[in-house]
Amino acid sequence: MSARPHASADIAAADTAAETGETAEACCTGPLPVLGRDVTVPLVTGGEVTYAALDYAASAPALQRVWDDVAAYAPYYGSVHRGAGYLSQLSTDLFEQSRATVAAFLDCRDGDQVVFTRSTTDSLNLLAQVVPADCRVFVFETEHHASLLPWRDARVTYLDAPRTPAQAVETLERALADRDPHGPALVCVTGASNVTGELWPVRELAAAAHAHGARIVLDAAQLAPHHPVSVKDLDVDWVAFSGHKLYAPFGSGVLAGRADWLQAAEPYLAGGGASRTVTRRVGGEGAGGVDVEWHTTAARHEAGSPNVIGVYSIASACKALTEAGFDTLVARERHLIDTVRAGLAEVPEVRVLSLFGDDAPRVGVISFVVEGWNSSHFAAALSAEYGIGVRDGLFCAHPLVRTLLGSDPQDPGECGAPEAAAPGERSLNAIRVSFGAGTPDEHVERFLGAVKELVRDGAQWKYRTEDGRCVPDRG
């Protein structure tokens, strides 16, 4: 698309509108400013405390920079593509420039397409709709449900949980070599576990896939907010991630990668925006129909009015993280990880869950169980008595959590919710603490202090089970 100088100038002004406080260089020595960092919450025991958001793996708080960029653009909001008005043209430029920003952030290859979706789940469901009809899909049981479940029309091989990165590669190589017939295949793998935070050997898995004539898609939902992701360097065919885990607001995601399967398939959704031309086919009364020429660009799978603000927020987050510098962000997060792991290791009753062992590299996602505690009860007490937000449950990765807990694969459980159990009873779920670029040291220090106090002294308040959740008993 040709640039419109006047529109581009306004967009550039919106891009830099947030630069009224700390520069990237100044702020990246500590936590990056995020929304909600000064929010206070009531404690059931009385008083208020600044909320400690330690559930980044579910949804990270929006960066202040992203929010300010979106607010600066909001007065210029307009419908994208084909609009003759100034705001429509400006919004179209912004939308397509955001696509280029995301492609640069992911270090995409020439010819790769960046398709905007609603989330990682939506991205992988899109890919599931475009795989060739005779494609075999290979996925480890350790995956998030977003990667585990979309392949309903494909022949799927589920691989057992590996206990080392090398075993993961060996397991995949063996499965790919043994497939019959030896036709098209797709491997779906996470870059970082949403349960243990452990990094997976993506580059090695991609090499194994390609050596056996298969393609690979990377679920980068937990990787992209913490580490740089290079499509070229990792040699993956596609990558998917969500804006709401990348410090952008809800409702936007990305599928980026090779264009051929995307171009060859019917559109994910049929409608305006995906179609280039639509003509009436003449026939007898009640007969005929329409002939459609679909776009061959990313628009083919972006039917309907797109989420322009969501797309722009992802691009803003990509810029903010790049400017802050991943080397600095990774180093600071490693400090937080070491602090949390060392603190939990001081509590004998705590068992941290891991596939690859204590020395495995990881992002700021740690799951654990506490001897003698129902995980829902423990998480509820952290929230109600200390103002700390963590997550309890099976984390939409039921097979993996059950494997790590040593429970029966057939044990019941709901995504994101524990089995109904009274406080103090053992439950078949875990507690997850997760953090990132916006987490101050005080939050993890308060968390560790709270864990030690709860294990030593017990909860100060009574709790009860309500609709499958453990909540303070205010009766």
ABEGO torsion letter per residue (X at the ends): XBBBAAAAAAAAAAAAAABABBBAAAAAABBBBBBGAABBBBBAAEEBBBBBBAAAAABBBBBAAAAAAAAAAAAABBBBEGBABAAAAAAAAAAAAAAAAAAAAAGBBBGBBBBBBABAAAAAAAAAAABBAABBBBBBAABBAAAAAAAAABBBBBBBBBABAAAAAAAAAAAAAABOBBBBBBBBBBABBAAAGBBBBAAAAAAAAAAAGBBBBBBAAAAAAABBBBAAAAGBABBBBBAAAAGBBBGBBBBBEBAAAAAABBBABBEBGABABBBBBBBBBGBEEBBBBBBABAAAAABEBBBAAAAAAAAAAAAAAAAAEAAAAAAAAAAAAAAAAAAAAABAABBBBBAAEAABBBBBBBBBBBBGBBAAAAAAAAAAAAGBBBBBEAGGBAAAAAAAAGBBAABBEBBGBBBBBBBGBBBBBBBBBBBBAABBAAAAAAAAAAAAAAAAAEBABBBBBBGGBBBBBAX
